[in-house]
């Protein structure tokens, strides 16, 4: 009887100890927020780095794969500019393998081995040309919703930066796996729909990040399940603060290579710049729109034409048409139904309040979508009016 009682006490104590250890472990396992903060803290300590990265880009109309080797070092230029070297080790695109970009913080070189050509330049002569080039595209991507980079406060610490990020994304831990020969935490970042520009909200998708368990150094990133396409960058080698030789950040021009000044090259590109190709299908226009709707920017994304319309109260909607694309249920949708639109079956998603809708259907090989701050009957009326 005593032995049985003693055995019961031993078992009870063991269970209590296990429970205590489990609770203690739960308190030290870092959350997704903590891991992101520690990752930024690690990046703040980086003076130099070296990595080999495998990249995959899959878009509706093309797929590109490649492997790159990269070196970087801070405070190399006369005013503290960083130096870098990037070499394309392998690529699915013909002629890209061997392409090399190098900067010592002041001078830079871009070598195209396929053409045996080197473009050379410096920041001082390129800055005004690049500024002028970027100015030509102002207003072509005007995020809607609350995503306004100009109004965002600049974070002063990693914790503040993560807090800002989490105003636009939810973050959660999603397991562990080996990356670049090391254990890595996997985090999933999911965009908060109402905080995203309309085009991104419609396209969907989420981001996976892999952070090394020892120091939370980012080892891989993946953008998945979006109508815009798929992208993944994964390091097979990653090291920081190893003190790379300064000679890596200079470039010896191969004998016989053609040398072009960067300023001349950009001017040449301007002279021969061609407009975007016209869509390979007839773009339909809406004959019926909500009152006071105003056409905003029109974009081509992955072969599709996306037209955004602004409404007086700051809301908006888009009409998209183009090649077939995957359709995911919007995160904010609480109901879906099959409807008849333009004589074919379509799918209509709606939120709780009936204030946001997504209507999608196909006609032959073309896919159509009406989505945004619209009541279901408005989305259907717009769709029926396309001509």
N, C-alpha and C positions, 0 to 999 in steps of 0.2 A: 504493500500500500504506500509506504514511504517512497519507494523507488518510483512508483507511478506518479506520485505527487511531484517528486523531484524532477522527473522527466517533463511533466507538464510545465513546471516553472521554467526549465531550460528552454523549451519550445517558445513559451511566452516571451521570455527575455530576448531570444533570438529574433522573433517577429518584431518586437519593439525596436531592437537595434536596426533591423533592416528598414523599418518604416522611417526611423530617424535619419538613416543614411540617405534614403530615397528623398525625404523632404529637403535635406541639406543639398543634395545634388540638384534638385529642382530649382533651388534658389541661386545656384551658381551657373546654371546653363544660360548663356546669354540669349536675350531676345533678339528679334530681327533688328529692332531699333538700336540696341547696343552694338550689334555686329557692324551695322552701317557706320555708326559713330567711330568705332575702333578702326574700321577700314580707312576712313578719312584721316584719323590720327596717324595711322601708319604712313599714308601717302604724304603727310606733312613732314615726315622724317626722311623722305627719299631725296638724295642728292644725285644719284645716277641709277640707271637700270638697264637691264638686258633681257630680251625675251624673244622666243620664237613662237609665232602665232599662226594658227590655221584659221582661215576665214571662209565662210560659206554665205553667199547671198543668193536667195531665190526670189525672183519677182515674176509677175504673171507672164512677162514676155521674154525673160532670159534668166540664166543661172550662171553664177561666177564662183569659182573656188580658187583659193590660193594659199601659199605659205610665205610668211614674211619673217625676216630676222631684223630686230630693231635694237638700237642702243640710244640712250639719251643721257644728257648730263646738264645740270643746271649751272647758271652763272658762268658761262663760257665767253659770252660776247663782251664788248667794251662797256656796255651799260647793263650787264647782268643777264643778257639774253641766253636762252638755253641752246645747246647744241644737240644734234641728232643725226642718226644714220639709219636708213631703212633700205633693205635689199629684198627684192622679190625672188624667193628661192624657187618657187614653182607656181604656175597659174594655168587655169583652164583656157584663158584668153590667149590666142596666139600672139607672140611677140612681147608679152609682158615679163616673162622670166628674165631675170638679170637686171631689170630696171632698178636703178639706185638713186636715192635722194639723200643728200648730205648737206649739213649746215654746221659751220663752226661758231654760230652765234652772230656772225656778221655777213660772211659770204656764203652762198649756197650754190649747189650743183645738182642738176637733174640729168641723169645719164640714161639714154635709150639705146641699148646695145643692138636692137633690131635695125635701127637706122644709123647706128654709130654716131650719135648726136648728143652733145652736151649743152644744156641750157644753163647759163651762169648769171648771177645777179646778186644784189644785196638789198637789204630791207629798205634802205633810204630811197632807192630809185623805184622800188616796187610799191611802196606804201600808197602813194597818190593814185597809181594806176589801179591797184586793187580796190581802193576806196571808191573810185569812180565806177569800177565794174560792179561793186555791190550796190551802189546807189541806183543803178539801172533797174534793180530787182526789188526796190522798196515798194511795199504795198501789195506784192504778189502773194504774200503769205501773211494774212492778218488773222491771228488766232481769235476765235470767238470765246464766249463764256468768260471765266475768270482768269484765264491763262494770259497774264500781261506781264512780260519780263521787265518792262520799264518801271512798273509800280512795285515790283518785288524788292524788299529790303535786302541788301547784301549781307549774308550771314557772316558773323565775326568769329565763329568757332565751329568745329565739326558737329557739335550737338545742335547748334542753330541751323546748320545746313541740312541736317537730317530732318529736323522739325519742318523746315520749308518743303523738303521733298515729300514728306508724309502728308502735307496739305493737298497734294495732288495724286498720291498713290497710297494704297494700302500695302503693307509689307508683312510677310510671314516666313518663318523658317519652313523649309520643304525638303528636309533630309540632308544626307551627306554622301559624298562620293569622291573618288580619287581624280585629281586633275593635276597634270604636270608633275606626277610622282609624289603628290602630297594629298593628305586628306583635306577636303574643302566642304564648308557649309554651303548649302544651296538655299538661296532666298528667292521668293517670288514677289515681284512688284506688279500690282494690278492698278491700272489707271482708274481714278474716280470719274465716272462718266461726265457728271455735270461740271467738272473742272477742266475738261479737255476741249480743244478746238473741235468744231463739228466734223471735219474731215477725219480726224483720228477717232472720234467717238463712233462714227459710222463704221470705220474700218476694223475696230476692235484690236485685240492683241494684248499681250502682257510681256513682262521682262523677267528673265531668270538671271540671277547673279551667283557666281561661285566665289567664295572668299576662303583663302587658306586658313585652316584652323589655328595655326600657330600665331599669325600676326594679322589675319584678315586682309592680306594683300589680294586684290581682285585677280582671279586667274581666268575667268571666262564670263561671257555675257551672251544672252540669247533673247532675241525678239521673236515671238512665236504666235501662231494662230491669229494672224491679221490678214485682211484682204489686201493690204499693201505688199505683203510678201513675208519672207523669213530671213533672218540674219543670225549668224552665230560667230563669235570670235573666241577661240580657246587656245590658251598657252600650252605648249608642250615643254617649255622651259621658261622660268621666271626667276630672276635674281635682282636684288637691289643693293646699292651701296658697296659695289665691288671695286670701284676705282678703275674704270676702263681707260686704256691708253688714249691720250689726246689725238694720236695719229688717226684714230677711227673717224674723227670728225673733220678730216680734210679729204680731198679727192684728187687723185692724179689722173689728168685727162689722157685717155688712151691715144697712142700715136695714130694720126690720120683721122681722128674724130672731128666732125664738124662742130664748131663752137658758135652758139647763138646767144646774144645778149637777151636777158629776160624781158627788158623793156621793149625791144624790137619784136620779140615773139608775141607779146600781148597785143601790141599794135597790129601785128599781122593777123592775129585771131579776130580782132575787131573788124578788120577790113573784109574778112571772108566769112564772118558769122552769118549763119543761115537760120531762118525762123524754124520753129518746131514743125515737124511733119503734120500734115492734116490727118485727122482720124480716118481710119480705113472703113468708115461706115457713115451713114447719114445721121447727123445729130438732130434729134427731135427737140422742138421748143415748146414750152408750156403755153397754151392759149388761155388758161385760167389760173390766176394767182390770188392769194389772199390780199385783201385791201391794203394798199400802201407798201406792198412788198417791192424791194428794190434789188435788181441784179447786182451782185458784188463780183468778186474775182471768179474767173473760170480757170481750172487747172486740168492738166492731163497727168493722171497717176496710173502707172502700169498699163497704159493703153486705153484707159477709161477717161471719159470727159466728165468732170465734176463741176457743176455750176452752183455757186452759193447765192442765196437770197437773204437780205437783211430785212427785219421787221422793225417797226417804230419803237417797240419796247425793249430793244436790245437783243431779242431772240433772233433765230435764223433757221433756215432749213436748206437742204441740198437736193439736187436732182443729179443722179449719176447714171451713166450709161456706157456700156462697153463690153469687152470680152467677159465670158463667164468667170465668176469669182466665188469663193466660198462665202457662205452666209452663216454667221454665228448669232444666236439669240442675244440681243442687247442685255447688258447686266441690269438695266433699269426696267426692262419689260416685265410686266406681271401677267400679261395675257397674250395669246396668239391665236389666230384663226386663219382658215383658208378662205380666200375671197376670189371673186371673178373680177379681173381687171383687163380691159382691152380685149375681151374674148378669151383670155387664158386664165389658168389658176395662178394665184399669187399668195404670198404669206404676209399677214399684217400683224405687227407687234405693237402693243400699246402699254403705256405705264398706268399706274393706279388712277391718276387724276384724269387720264384721257387727254393730257396736254402735250404729250410727245408720242410720235408714231414713227414706225419704220415699215414701209411697204416695199416688197421686192417681188419681182417676177422676171420671167425669161420669154423672149420672143425669138424663136430660132436659136441662133448662136449668140445672140446679144442678151445681156443682163441689164435690168433696169432697177433703180432704187429711188424712192422718195422718202426722205427722213429728216426729222428735226422737230422744232416746236410747232407741231401741227396736230389738230384733232384728226381722228381717223377719217371722217368724211372729207376733210380738206385734202388729206393725202390722196384719197381715191379720186377726188375731183381733179386734182392736178395731173394725176396719172392718165385719166381718161382724156384730158385736154391736149396731151402731147401730140404734136403733128410735124 
